[in-house]
Amino acid sequence: MDYQALADQIKHWAKELGFDKVGICDIDLSEHEPALQRWLDAGYHGEMDWMARHGMLRARPAELLPGTLRVISARINYLPPQAQFAANLSEPSQAYISRYALGRDYHKLVRNKLKKLAEKIEHEVGQLGYRPFVDSAPLLERPLAQKAGLGWAGKHSLILDQDAGSWFFLGELLVDIPLPIDSPSENQCGTCRACITSCPTGAIVEEGVVDARRCISYLTIEYPGIIPEEFRHAMGNRIYGCDDCQLVCPWNRFSDLTQEPDFHRRDKLNNADLIHLFAWDEQTFLRYMEGSPIRRIGHQQWQRNIIIAMGNAPYSQQIIDTLEKKHGESQLLDIHIDWALKQQRQQITYITNKHQRLIRIVQKGLPRDA
């Protein structure tokens, strides 16, 4: 078997299936085990207990699939046309949703592509031991992607590529054939710290290390409980995920748009008004979010996130009325509603005081800017 020719053919097939880049690496991740253990020991995984439960299994692909010799790491761009980054973030009455979640859930889509790739390889070599993964097992996918030459781990911990930035999904195909490996990517972040300084909640506690407990993506997606007050203002209008560390990254100036129509923005999430989204009952939420990654957080968590965003929005009597009507349906929601109503009413007080001050200034015949 000419494994170099096969590796070249695999990359060609991957392109045909819609992947934007593929690399191959060995399975030795032992150098990453100490950092993984330190991260777990620090509690940075928050309530994602499964991360601690699997422990070092994440760094040992051969324990997931005995006989594994190589990992085929693949990436696919997801940045949709008309992403409207600044427009959504600068309009606090609208919801900001992480760009990766605007279209169809990527897990099944990418996994199916990896399975098709494996079937092509199997047809070529005969019997093949393989297993595809897309966030579906304890596996250190980013170190594998770096070893396979798909990019380097940025200071925000995401994989970056000089030709594509970071707007892409990763998937892995474990195989039991000795394919030639690709050269790992070299880190090119240099002295840039834009992602660290721009994080709204200071979640990037050191270069390449994220404390999930402070991360807006974790809080809005993975964490089902009461969001600590110290993070609520910083969340702004981000109701599902956060892209700030990617938005400021200079390498993302070179990002390509996705060629996968399923990753395009859903009409229901286009310029989505907070009050409108909050009005969805559970059945409407489940119907509109069918096939979306957003669906898995459930209706109550969806509403919790929107409530915080409404608390951060400019004063609106409609928001106050909407929140008051919802009060009493859920203890979890009530805690966030009370906070949001307080924020809205504080704005009333501020506006009223400012208006009264202007009246006094005019009555005294003084300039308005006195």
N, C-alpha and C positions, 0 to 999 in steps of 0.2 A: 504493500500500500504506500503510495506517494502522499504522505501526510501534509506536506507543504502545498501540493496541488489541491488536496482536499480542503485545507484551511482557506485557500484563496476562493475555492468554490463556495464554501460556507458563507463567506462574506458577500459573495455575489448573490446567493440565494436570499440572504438577509435583506439586502437592498430591494430585491424584487418583492419581498414580503412587507416592505414599508419601514424597515429599520433605517435609521440615519447613519449609524456607525456600529461596528461590531469589532471586538477584540477578544483575544484568547490569553488566559493566564494559568499558572499552576495553582495549587490549592493551599500553599503555605501562608497562613495568616498569623503565625505565632508571634511575630513582632508587634502585632496589634492587641494581643491579649492583655498586657499590663495596663494599657490606656483604657481598654474596655472595663477592666476590673476597677480601676480608679473611678471611672465615671459612675459605675453602679454603686460603689462604696460611698460616694458622695451623695447618693440619692437623687442624682440629676434625672433619672428616668421617671420621677414622680410616681403616679399611680399606675404606670404601665408595668404591672407586676410580671407579665409574661417575659419582659426583657431580663429581669433578674432570675426568673425561674429557669430560663434556658442557659444562663451563664455563658461559659466558654464554648458551648456548642455553636454559637454564632461565628466563631473563628475556625471552625473545623468542618468544612464541607463534606469530607469523607465520612463523617459520622451521620450526616443526613442521608447520604447515598453511598453505602459501602462500595468500594471499587472505583470511586471517582478519581480521575487523573487530571482533568482540566475543567475550567469554567469558561464557557462562552458568554461574555458579557455584552449586552446589547442596549442601545439607547434609541429613543424615538422622541422627536420634538413634540411639544404640546402647546406652544404659545399660539393662541388663536389670532386671526386677523381682527383688527379693531379692538385690541385688548382694553383700551380706555383706562390705563393706569391712573393718571393724574385726575382725569375727569371724575372717577368714582371716589377717590380718596379726598378730593377737595370739595366734594358735595356731600356734606354731613347728613343730609336727609335721605341719601341713597345708601344702599348696602354695598360694601366692598367684599367680594368673594375671591379667594385665591384663584389665580389664573388656571391652575391645574384642574380645578373643580367646575369650570364653566360648562364643560361638555359631558360626554359619557365617561363612566368609571373606567379607568385604564386597566385595572387588574385583569379582568377576563380577556380584554382585547389583546393586551401584550402577551399574556400567557398563551392564548390561542396561536399567536404568531410564532412564539417560541416552540410550541408543540409541532407546528407545521414544519419549522426549520429542522427539528429533530427527526421528523418522518422522512424528510429529504435526505438527511445524513444516513439514516438507517437503510434507506433504499440503496444508497451507494455502498455502504460497508457491510451490509448484512445485519446480524444481531447487534444491537446497541443498547447499553445501559445508560439511561438518561432520566433527568427530572427537571422540569422548568419551575422557576420561582419568580414571583413578582410580589414582593412584600408578603409572601404567604408562608414563610418559614423563618426561623432564626438564622439569618445569614448576613454577614457584614458586606453588603452589596457595594458600598462606596469604596472601601479598600480594594475589592476585587476589580471594580471599574478602573481604578487608578492603575493597578497592576496590568490590566489589559490594554492600557493606553487610551482610555476614553476621556481622560481628563485628570485633574488633580483635586484634592480636597481643599476647598477654600477655607478662609478663616471663619466662615459661617457654617462650616462642616459639609456643605453641599459640593457636588462634583462640578468643576468648571472646565471648560474647554476653550482654547483660544479662538476656535472657529465657530463655536456655537453657544458660548456663555453657559447658562445653567438651566435653561427652560426645557428640560427633557426628563422623561421617565427612564428608569433602568429596569432591566430584567436579566435573569441569569439562567443558563442551561448547563446543568452539570452532566458531564459525559465521561465515559470510561475508556476513551481512546487517547493515545499520546500525541495530540496535535502540537505543532510548534507554537511557542508562545510569543506574544508581542512585547515590545519594549514599554515599560511603564512611563507614564506622563510625569514631567517635572513641574514642580510647583512654580507658578509665575505670578503669585500675588504681590511679591516684593514687600515694600513698606506700606502698601495701601491698607487702611483700617476702616474704610467707608462702611462696610457691613456692621462692624462692631459699634461704631459711634452712632449709627442710624437706628439701631434696634430700639423700638419704642419702650421696651421694658427692661433693657439691659440683660437680655437672656444669654448673650454670647459672653461668657464669664472669662474666657481666655481664648487665644487663637485656636480655632478648631474645636472648641468645647462649648456646647450649648446646655444650659440648665433648663430642661424641658418645663420645669415648674414655673418658669417666668416667661415662657415662649407663648405668644398669642396663638400660634397654630395649635400647640398642645392644649391650651386653655379652651379654645373654641371647638376643637374636634375630639381630642382624646379624653378630656376631663369633664365628667358629667355633673360635678358638684357645684358648690357655691364658689364663684370666682372671687378671690380676695379683692377687697376694695382698692388696694394699692395699685392694681393693674387695670381697673375699669376705665379710668380716664384715658390711659394710654391706648386702650383698644380702639377708641374712636368709633368709626363706623364699620370696623372689620368684624363681620359676623361669621365668617368661615375661613380660617387660615389667615396668613399674613405673608406678604411678598416683599416687605421693605428691604431686607438684606439683599435681595436679588435686584430690586429696582435701582439701587444705588451702585451696583457693581459695574465698573467700567467695562468688563468683558462682555456684559450683556448688550453692549452696543452692537455686537456682531451676531446676535441671535437670529436664527432663521425661523420663519413661521412654520407651523405644522402643515404637513401635506395630508394629514388624517382628518377627514370631515367630521368624524365622531368627536373630535376634541374642540370643535367650534362652539362658541357661546350659544346656550339655549335662549330662545326668545323670551322665556319667562324670567330670565336673569338679566335682561338688557335694561340698563338704567333703572334697576329695581328700587322702588320707593319703600322705605322701612315700614310705614304704616300699612301699605298694600301687602307686603310679605307677612307681616304680623297677623293679618286678617285671615290667612289661610288656616282652615281647620285641619285636623290630622289627616283626614281622607284626601283633602286637596293637596296637602304637602306630599303625601305618599304618591299621589297620581302625577303631580308635576315633576317630582324628583325620581321617578322611575328610571333606573339605569344610571343614576347619578351617584357619585361618591358621597354627596351631601346626605343622601337618604339614610345612611347608616348611623348618623348621630341621633336620629329620632326627632319627633316634633317638639317635645318639651325642651330639649337642649337647643334646638333651632330658635325657639321663642325666647329662651333665656338670653341668647346672644343678641337677638334683635332688641330686647328690652334695654340692655346695656347701651347699645348704639343709640336708641331713642333718648336715653338719659344724657348722652353726649351731644345730641342734636341741638340746633338752635331752639329757643323757646317756641312752643306751639301748643295752643289750647287743644288742638285735635289730638296731639300726642298725650297730653294729660288726660283727656276724656277717654282715650283708647286704653290707657294703662289702668285707670280707675275701674273701668268696666271688667277688666281681666282679673282684678284683685280678688283673692279668695278661692281661686280654682286650684292652686298648687302652692304648697309651702315653699318649695324651691323657687318658683317664679315670684311669689310674694316678696321674698327677701330682695330680689333684684328690682322688682317694681317699686318698692319703698325707696330704694336708693335712686332710681331713675326719676321718680316724682320729686324727690328732694332736689335733684340737680335742675330740673325744669323750674321749680318754684323759686330756687335761688336766682335764676335768671330773671324771673318776674320782679323780684325785689331789686335786683341790680338795675333793670330797665326803669322801674318806677322811681328809684332814687336819682338816677341820672336825669330823668324827665323833670322831676321836681327841682333839681339843681339848676337846670336850664331856665325853668320858669323864674326862679329867684334872680338869676343873672339878668334876664330880660327886664324884670320888674325894676331892678336897680339901675337900668339903663346902661349897663356895662357891656362891653364887647362879649360875644359868645365864647371866645377863647380865653376869657379872663380867668 
